[in-house]
Amino acid sequence: MRDYIQFYLNGEKQSVTGELVSLNLSEFLRYQRNLRGTKVVCAEGDCGACTVMVGRMNFLTGEVEYQSVNSCIYLVALLDGAHVVTIEGVKQNGELSEIQKCMVDNNGAQCGFCTPGFVMSLTDLYENKDEIDEKKCRNFLTGNLCRCTGYGTILDAALSVDKSKVVKLNKRYSENELLEFLKRTSLENIEIKTKDLEFYAPNDYKTAVELKSQFPNIRIVSSATDLGVQINKDRFEPHRLLSLQNIREAYDLKIDTDYIQVGARVSLSSLEKAIEGKESELSNFLKIFASPQIKNVGTLVGNVANASPIGDTLPYLIVTDANVVLLGPSGERKVKFSSFYKAYKKMDMKPDELISRIEIPRIKNDEVVRIYKVSRRKDLDISSVNAAFKIKLINKVIEDIQISYGGVGPTVLRLPSLEKDLIGKQFSADVIREASHKIKNEITPMSDVRGSEEYRHLVAKNLLQRFYLEVERQNV
């Protein structure tokens, strides 16, 4: 066991302990290491000015992978075993990198405040993609905002990069000591105690459960994509945190003919990549779930544990009849996702339990599933209403159907009465139209800044009709 965090920063080894581990990474870089190229604007993980690259061992592939993250909401405590590369660290032999040169040559910056973040996101793109086109450039820049240029010159810069001149971080930082550090598979227990904070990162689930039993109110932190915002906005002050980052088993992602098993530390990016071509609807939906910086560290288990009634993956987990696998002193316990949420932010989980993985049944060949997200913006926005539907038809008769909505009640909802009413009926426009008018009897939306009660009722009704039109078009 050790009482410090160990990671590399631009190729140099760092050991951090005490109060510094509670800082977000951008604060640490700017004020503890005087690396001022990393900027902070929103402090919410939205604008991307704070983007840096973080390299870690990918236990699924056995390779070291570098990906972009938002440093403004990423806690230093979560960096153990990683390599952080900032805008200062992408230079090649003391000169600007190929991507930086292209930003200069194409006038990709005006005020320049957001420019380091754009460079780092493009570094992520050229680090991880072989074929580059405008769509990929736009996708990788989803999490970066510019208030000056209108993005045209930034896209010009992105597309003008000569790939043959790009030296990937894996090659640039290839010292044996660094690689051995990143590729280590034996992770250590960490326990850091200060006057105001206790941070625990055990290396096995047994110890994690013991800590959860000893401290029932301990806050489990995965990637802090939500918690980091709360800390920055003074809505939460961390006193006792538990991270599963050093538990090797938490990174397991298993896919067989019946289930997708998603461990607590599997990132949404890893999940999206692993299921591409296997579960296309979920994979395609994850593409617009959030920015690359968020998906690279955010997890499915984190989305579930956050228990937001508008969590975007939750309706899908309900209609697929997924299981939440809980781990406690008595061992494993499985809870059907449709009954996991008892009230707003209240889950069927004992104080001494934690979520170890999610089991998602595979979609069968005779089933059709769709996921929907309705928000003011396509990207980087919280849903007003989200939904998922799964249906099985035999000769245009509804053999089985599952319907779930988020954003229309205190928890994500399944509509069992409506499902029961539809089973055995013809899958027709009239039947679905009539059913859509009954949705109002099973949901209780509220009015807030993202939409009125009336608007949410209308959207819920229209989404069911949209699902019908898409399935009908598919079957023509």
C-alpha positions as CSV (number, residue, x, y, z in Angstrom):
1,M,0.0,0.0,0.0
2,R,1.2,3.5,-0.7
3,D,0.0,7.0,0.2
4,Y,0.7,8.8,-3.1
5,I,-0.3,9.0,-6.7
6,Q,2.3,8.2,-9.4
7,F,2.0,9.2,-13.0
8,Y,4.1,10.7,-15.8
9,L,3.7,14.3,-17.1
10,N,5.2,15.1,-20.5
11,G,7.7,12.2,-20.0
12,E,8.7,13.1,-16.5
13,K,7.7,11.0,-13.4
14,Q,5.5,12.6,-10.8
15,S,4.6,11.6,-7.3
16,V,1.7,13.5,-5.7
17,T,0.2,13.1,-2.2
18,G,-1.7,15.1,0.4
19,E,-4.2,17.8,-0.5
20,L,-2.8,18.1,-4.1
21,V,-4.6,14.8,-5.1
22,S,-8.0,16.6,-4.6
23,L,-7.2,19.2,-7.2
24,N,-8.6,18.9,-10.7
25,L,-5.9,18.3,-13.3
26,S,-6.1,21.7,-14.9
27,E,-5.4,23.4,-11.6
28,F,-2.5,21.1,-10.9
29,L,-1.0,21.8,-14.4
30,R,-1.4,25.5,-14.3
31,Y,-0.6,26.3,-10.7
32,Q,1.6,23.4,-9.4
33,R,3.6,22.7,-12.6
34,N,3.3,26.2,-14.3
35,L,2.0,24.6,-17.6
36,R,-0.2,27.5,-18.6
37,G,-1.0,26.3,-22.1
38,T,-3.9,24.3,-20.8
39,K,-6.8,26.8,-20.5
40,V,-10.0,26.8,-18.4
41,V,-13.2,28.5,-19.5
42,C,-16.3,26.6,-18.6
43,A,-15.0,24.3,-15.8
44,E,-17.8,21.9,-16.7
45,G,-16.2,19.7,-19.4
46,D,-18.2,21.4,-22.2
47,C,-15.8,23.8,-24.1
48,G,-12.7,21.7,-24.4
49,A,-10.2,24.5,-23.8
50,C,-8.6,22.3,-21.1
51,T,-8.2,19.2,-23.2
52,V,-5.1,17.1,-22.6
53,M,-4.0,13.6,-23.7
54,V,-3.9,10.8,-21.1
55,G,-2.1,7.5,-21.9
56,R,-3.0,4.3,-20.1
57,M,-2.7,0.6,-20.4
58,N,-5.8,-0.8,-22.2
59,F,-6.4,-4.1,-20.5
60,L,-8.7,-5.2,-23.3
61,T,-6.0,-4.9,-26.0
62,G,-2.8,-5.1,-23.9
63,E,-1.6,-1.8,-25.6
64,V,-0.9,1.7,-24.3
65,E,-3.5,4.1,-25.6
66,Y,-3.6,7.9,-25.6
67,Q,-7.0,9.6,-25.5
68,S,-8.2,13.2,-24.9
69,V,-9.8,14.2,-21.6
70,N,-11.2,17.3,-20.0
71,S,-8.6,18.3,-17.4
72,C,-10.9,20.8,-15.7
73,I,-13.1,18.1,-14.2
74,Y,-10.6,15.2,-14.0
75,L,-9.2,14.7,-10.5
76,V,-5.5,14.3,-10.0
77,A,-6.3,11.3,-7.7
78,L,-7.5,9.4,-10.7
79,L,-4.2,9.6,-12.6
80,D,-2.4,6.8,-11.0
81,G,-0.6,4.7,-13.6
82,A,-1.2,7.2,-16.4
83,H,0.9,9.5,-18.7
84,V,-0.4,13.0,-19.1
85,V,0.6,14.9,-22.3
86,T,-0.2,18.7,-22.4
87,I,0.0,21.2,-25.3
88,E,3.6,21.8,-24.1
89,G,4.4,18.1,-24.6
90,V,3.3,17.7,-28.2
91,K,6.3,19.5,-29.7
92,Q,8.7,17.5,-31.8
93,N,12.4,18.1,-31.2
94,G,11.6,21.6,-29.8
95,E,9.5,22.5,-32.9
96,L,5.8,22.8,-33.4
97,S,4.1,19.5,-34.2
98,E,2.6,18.9,-37.6
99,I,-0.9,19.7,-36.3
100,Q,0.2,22.9,-34.6
101,K,1.9,24.0,-37.8
102,C,-1.3,23.4,-39.8
103,M,-3.3,25.5,-37.3
104,V,-0.8,28.4,-37.9
105,D,-0.7,28.0,-41.7
106,N,-4.5,27.9,-42.0
107,N,-5.2,30.8,-39.5
108,G,-7.0,28.4,-37.2
109,A,-6.7,30.7,-34.3
110,Q,-7.8,34.3,-33.6
111,C,-7.8,35.1,-29.8
112,G,-6.0,31.7,-29.3
113,F,-7.6,30.9,-26.0
114,C,-9.3,27.7,-27.2
115,T,-6.5,26.7,-29.6
116,P,-4.6,24.4,-27.3
117,G,-7.7,22.4,-26.7
118,F,-8.4,22.1,-30.5
119,V,-4.8,21.0,-31.1
120,M,-5.1,18.3,-28.4
121,S,-8.4,17.0,-29.8
122,L,-6.8,16.8,-33.3
123,T,-3.9,15.0,-31.7
124,D,-6.3,12.5,-30.4
125,L,-7.8,12.1,-33.9
126,Y,-4.5,11.5,-35.6
127,E,-3.3,9.3,-32.8
128,N,-6.3,6.9,-33.1
129,K,-7.7,7.1,-36.6
130,D,-5.9,6.0,-39.8
131,E,-8.5,7.3,-42.3
132,I,-9.3,11.0,-41.8
133,D,-12.2,12.9,-43.5
134,E,-14.2,15.9,-42.6
135,K,-16.9,13.9,-40.7
136,K,-14.2,12.4,-38.4
137,C,-12.7,15.8,-37.9
138,R,-16.1,17.3,-36.9
139,N,-16.8,14.3,-34.6
140,F,-13.5,14.6,-32.8
141,L,-14.0,18.3,-32.3
142,T,-17.5,18.0,-30.9
143,G,-16.2,18.8,-27.4
144,N,-14.4,22.0,-28.4
145,L,-16.0,25.4,-28.7
146,C,-14.5,28.4,-30.5
147,R,-16.1,31.9,-30.2
148,C,-14.0,33.6,-32.9
149,T,-13.3,31.7,-36.1
150,G,-16.6,30.0,-37.1
151,Y,-14.7,26.7,-37.3
152,G,-14.0,26.8,-41.0
153,T,-10.3,27.5,-40.8
154,I,-10.0,25.0,-37.9
155,L,-11.4,22.3,-40.2
156,D,-9.1,23.4,-43.0
157,A,-6.2,23.0,-40.6
158,A,-7.4,19.6,-39.5
159,L,-7.8,18.3,-43.1
160,S,-4.4,19.7,-44.3
161,V,-2.4,17.7,-41.8
162,D,0.2,15.5,-43.5
163,K,-0.2,12.1,-41.8
164,S,3.3,11.0,-42.8
165,K,4.7,13.8,-40.7
166,V,2.6,13.1,-37.6
167,V,4.7,11.3,-34.9
168,K,2.2,9.5,-32.6
169,L,2.6,9.9,-28.8
170,N,3.2,6.1,-28.5
171,K,6.4,6.5,-30.6
172,R,7.4,9.9,-29.3
173,Y,7.3,8.8,-25.7
174,S,8.8,5.3,-26.0
175,E,11.4,5.3,-23.2
176,N,11.6,1.8,-21.6
177,E,11.1,3.1,-18.1
178,L,7.9,5.0,-19.1
179,L,6.5,2.0,-21.2
180,E,7.2,-0.4,-18.4
181,F,5.4,1.9,-16.0
182,L,2.3,2.2,-18.2
183,K,2.2,-1.5,-19.1
184,R,2.4,-2.8,-15.5
185,T,-0.5,-5.2,-14.8
186,S,0.0,-5.4,-11.1
187,L,-1.8,-2.4,-9.6
188,E,-1.2,-1.3,-6.0
189,N,-3.5,-0.4,-3.1
190,I,-3.6,3.4,-2.5
191,E,-4.7,5.1,0.7
192,I,-4.2,8.8,1.1
193,K,-5.4,10.6,4.2
194,T,-5.3,14.3,4.8
195,K,-7.0,16.7,7.2
196,D,-10.0,17.2,4.8
197,L,-9.9,14.2,2.5
198,E,-9.6,10.4,2.5
199,F,-8.9,8.7,-0.9
200,Y,-8.9,5.0,-1.4
201,A,-8.0,3.1,-4.5
202,P,-7.9,-0.7,-3.7
203,N,-6.6,-3.2,-6.1
204,D,-9.3,-5.8,-5.6
205,Y,-13.1,-5.9,-5.1
206,K,-12.8,-7.6,-1.7
207,T,-11.1,-4.5,-0.2
208,A,-13.5,-2.2,-2.0
209,V,-16.5,-3.9,-0.5
210,E,-14.8,-3.8,2.9
211,L,-14.4,-0.1,2.6
212,K,-18.0,0.3,1.4
213,S,-19.1,-1.6,4.5
214,Q,-16.9,0.4,6.8
215,F,-18.0,3.7,5.3
216,P,-21.5,3.3,3.9
217,N,-21.6,7.0,2.7
218,I,-18.2,6.9,0.9
219,R,-18.5,8.4,-2.5
220,I,-17.5,6.1,-5.3
221,V,-15.8,8.1,-8.1
222,S,-15.3,6.7,-11.6
223,S,-14.2,9.4,-13.9
224,A,-15.7,12.5,-12.2
225,T,-17.5,13.7,-15.4
226,D,-20.4,14.7,-13.2
227,L,-18.7,14.9,-9.8
228,G,-16.0,17.1,-11.1
229,V,-18.6,19.7,-12.2
230,Q,-20.2,19.6,-8.8
231,I,-16.9,20.2,-7.1
232,N,-16.0,23.1,-9.4
233,K,-19.4,24.7,-8.8
234,D,-19.2,24.3,-5.0
235,R,-22.1,21.9,-4.9
236,F,-20.0,19.0,-3.4
237,E,-17.0,18.9,-1.2
238,P,-15.2,15.6,-1.3
239,H,-14.3,14.2,2.1
240,R,-14.1,10.4,1.5
241,L,-13.7,9.0,-2.0
242,L,-13.4,5.4,-3.3
243,S,-12.1,4.7,-6.8
244,L,-12.1,1.3,-8.6
245,Q,-9.4,2.4,-11.0
246,N,-6.8,-0.1,-9.7
247,I,-9.0,-3.1,-9.8
248,R,-8.0,-5.1,-12.9
249,E,-11.4,-7.0,-13.0
250,A,-13.3,-3.7,-13.3
251,Y,-12.0,-3.3,-16.9
252,D,-13.5,-6.5,-18.1
253,L,-15.7,-6.3,-21.2
254,K,-17.0,-9.7,-22.4
255,I,-19.3,-10.3,-25.4
256,D,-20.8,-13.7,-26.1
257,T,-23.9,-14.9,-28.0
258,D,-26.2,-14.1,-25.1
259,Y,-24.8,-11.1,-23.1
260,I,-22.6,-8.1,-23.1
261,Q,-20.9,-7.8,-19.7
262,V,-19.6,-4.3,-19.0
263,G,-17.3,-3.8,-16.1
264,A,-17.4,-0.8,-13.8
265,R,-14.3,0.8,-15.4
266,V,-15.1,0.2,-19.1
267,S,-15.2,3.6,-20.8
268,L,-18.1,4.5,-23.1
269,S,-15.5,4.8,-25.9
270,S,-14.2,1.3,-25.3
271,L,-17.8,0.0,-25.3
272,E,-18.7,1.8,-28.5
273,K,-15.7,0.4,-30.3
274,A,-16.2,-3.2,-29.0
275,I,-19.9,-3.5,-30.0
276,E,-19.6,-1.8,-33.4
277,G,-21.1,-4.2,-35.9
278,K,-22.4,-6.4,-33.1
279,E,-25.0,-4.1,-31.5
280,S,-25.3,-1.3,-34.1
281,E,-28.1,0.7,-32.5
282,L,-26.3,1.1,-29.2
283,S,-23.0,1.7,-30.9
284,N,-24.4,4.4,-33.2
285,F,-26.2,6.0,-30.3
286,L,-23.0,6.2,-28.2
287,K,-21.5,8.2,-31.1
288,I,-23.7,11.2,-30.1
289,F,-23.9,10.4,-26.4
290,A,-21.2,12.9,-25.5
291,S,-17.9,14.5,-26.6
292,P,-14.8,12.2,-27.1
293,Q,-13.3,13.8,-24.0
294,I,-16.2,12.6,-21.9
295,K,-16.7,9.2,-23.5
296,N,-13.0,8.4,-23.1
297,V,-13.3,8.4,-19.3
298,G,-17.1,8.2,-18.7
299,T,-18.5,4.7,-18.0
300,L,-21.8,2.9,-18.4
301,V,-21.8,2.0,-14.8
302,G,-21.3,5.6,-13.9
303,N,-24.3,6.6,-16.0
304,V,-26.4,4.0,-14.1
305,A,-25.1,4.9,-10.7
306,N,-25.7,8.6,-11.2
307,A,-29.4,7.7,-11.3
308,S,-30.5,10.7,-13.4
309,P,-34.0,10.3,-14.7
310,I,-32.6,11.6,-18.1
311,G,-29.5,9.3,-18.2
312,D,-29.3,8.6,-22.0
313,T,-28.4,4.9,-21.8
314,L,-31.0,4.0,-19.2
315,P,-34.1,3.5,-21.4
316,Y,-32.1,1.1,-23.6
317,L,-31.1,-0.9,-20.5
318,I,-34.7,-1.2,-19.5
319,V,-36.1,-2.4,-22.8
320,T,-33.3,-5.0,-23.2
321,D,-34.0,-6.3,-19.7
322,A,-30.5,-5.7,-18.5
323,N,-29.2,-6.7,-15.1
324,V,-27.3,-4.6,-12.6
325,V,-24.8,-6.8,-10.9
326,L,-24.2,-5.6,-7.3
327,L,-21.3,-6.8,-5.1
328,G,-21.5,-6.8,-1.3
329,P,-20.2,-8.7,1.8
330,S,-22.6,-11.6,0.9
331,G,-21.4,-11.8,-2.7
332,E,-23.1,-11.0,-5.9
333,R,-26.7,-9.9,-6.3
334,K,-28.5,-9.2,-9.6
335,V,-31.3,-6.7,-9.9
336,K,-33.4,-6.3,-13.0
337,F,-32.8,-2.9,-14.4
338,S,-36.6,-2.2,-14.8
339,S,-36.9,-2.4,-11.0
340,F,-33.5,-0.9,-10.0
341,Y,-34.7,2.7,-9.4
342,K,-37.2,3.1,-6.6
343,A,-37.5,6.9,-6.5
344,Y,-35.6,10.0,-7.6
345,K,-31.9,9.1,-7.0
346,K,-32.9,6.1,-4.9
347,M,-31.7,2.7,-6.1
348,D,-32.3,-0.9,-5.0
349,M,-28.7,-1.0,-3.6
350,K,-27.7,-1.7,0.0
351,P,-25.3,0.8,1.8
352,D,-22.5,-1.8,1.7
353,E,-23.0,-2.7,-2.0
354,L,-21.4,-1.4,-5.2
355,I,-22.1,-1.9,-8.9
356,S,-19.5,-4.3,-10.4
357,R,-20.9,-4.6,-13.9
358,I,-23.9,-4.4,-16.2
359,E,-25.3,-7.4,-18.1
360,I,-27.0,-6.5,-21.3
361,P,-28.9,-9.3,-23.2
362,R,-28.0,-9.3,-26.9
363,I,-30.7,-8.2,-29.4
364,K,-32.1,-11.2,-31.3
365,N,-32.5,-11.4,-35.0
366,D,-36.3,-11.1,-34.9
367,E,-36.2,-8.1,-32.6
368,V,-35.9,-4.4,-33.6
369,V,-34.7,-1.8,-31.1
370,R,-34.4,2.0,-31.4
371,I,-32.9,4.7,-29.0
372,Y,-33.9,8.3,-29.2
373,K,-32.5,11.5,-27.6
374,V,-34.4,14.8,-27.9
375,S,-32.5,17.9,-26.8
376,R,-32.0,21.5,-28.0
377,R,-28.6,20.6,-29.5
378,K,-27.6,17.4,-31.1
379,D,-24.3,17.3,-29.2
380,L,-23.2,18.2,-25.7
381,D,-26.7,18.7,-24.3
382,I,-28.8,17.2,-21.7
383,S,-31.9,15.5,-23.0
384,S,-35.4,17.0,-22.6
385,V,-36.8,13.5,-23.3
386,N,-35.1,10.2,-24.2
387,A,-36.6,6.9,-25.1
388,A,-36.0,3.3,-26.2
389,F,-38.3,0.8,-27.8
390,K,-37.9,-2.9,-28.6
391,I,-40.4,-4.9,-30.6
392,K,-40.9,-8.4,-32.0
393,L,-43.4,-8.9,-34.8
394,I,-44.9,-12.0,-36.4
395,N,-46.8,-11.3,-39.6
396,K,-47.2,-7.7,-38.6
397,V,-48.7,-8.7,-35.2
398,I,-47.0,-7.4,-32.1
399,E,-45.7,-10.5,-30.3
400,D,-43.7,-8.5,-27.7
401,I,-42.9,-4.9,-27.1
402,Q,-40.9,-2.9,-24.5
403,I,-41.3,0.9,-24.1
404,S,-39.2,3.1,-21.9
405,Y,-38.9,6.9,-21.4
406,G,-36.5,9.2,-19.5
407,G,-37.2,12.8,-18.6
408,V,-40.9,12.2,-18.0
409,G,-40.9,11.3,-14.3
410,P,-38.7,11.1,-11.2
411,T,-36.9,8.0,-12.6
412,V,-36.5,6.5,-16.0
413,L,-39.8,4.7,-16.7
414,R,-41.1,1.5,-18.3
415,L,-44.7,1.6,-19.5
416,P,-46.0,-1.9,-18.7
417,S,-49.7,-1.1,-19.1
418,L,-49.3,0.3,-22.6
419,E,-47.1,-2.7,-23.5
420,K,-49.7,-5.2,-22.4
421,D,-52.4,-3.3,-24.3
422,L,-50.4,-3.5,-27.5
423,I,-49.3,-7.2,-27.4
424,G,-51.4,-9.2,-29.9
425,K,-52.5,-6.2,-31.9
426,Q,-51.7,-5.3,-35.5
427,F,-48.6,-3.2,-35.9
428,S,-50.4,-0.4,-37.8
429,A,-50.4,3.4,-37.9
430,D,-53.9,3.5,-36.3
431,V,-53.0,1.2,-33.5
432,I,-49.8,3.1,-32.7
433,R,-51.5,6.4,-33.0
434,E,-54.2,5.3,-30.5
435,A,-51.5,3.9,-28.2
436,S,-49.5,7.2,-28.3
437,H,-52.4,9.1,-26.9
438,K,-52.5,6.7,-23.9
439,I,-48.9,7.5,-22.9
440,K,-50.0,10.6,-20.9
441,N,-51.7,8.2,-18.4
442,E,-48.3,6.6,-17.5
443,I,-45.9,9.5,-17.4
444,T,-45.6,12.5,-15.1
445,P,-43.3,15.1,-16.7
446,M,-42.5,18.4,-15.1
447,S,-41.7,21.8,-16.6
448,D,-38.2,23.1,-16.3
449,V,-35.6,25.0,-18.4
450,R,-35.4,22.1,-20.9
451,G,-39.1,21.9,-21.7
452,S,-42.6,22.3,-20.4
453,E,-44.8,19.5,-19.2
454,E,-46.9,19.9,-22.3
455,Y,-43.9,19.7,-24.6
456,R,-42.6,16.5,-23.0
457,H,-46.0,14.9,-23.3
458,L,-46.0,15.8,-27.0
459,V,-42.5,14.5,-27.6
460,A,-43.2,11.2,-25.8
461,K,-46.2,10.7,-28.1
462,N,-44.4,11.6,-31.2
463,L,-41.4,9.3,-30.5
464,L,-43.6,6.3,-30.4
465,Q,-45.1,7.2,-33.7
466,R,-41.6,7.9,-35.1
467,F,-40.6,4.4,-34.0
468,Y,-43.5,2.9,-35.9
469,L,-42.6,4.8,-39.1
470,E,-38.9,3.7,-38.9
471,V,-39.8,0.1,-38.3
472,E,-42.4,0.1,-41.0
473,R,-40.0,1.7,-43.5
474,Q,-37.4,-1.0,-42.6
475,N,-39.8,-3.8,-43.2
476,V,-41.0,-2.5,-46.6
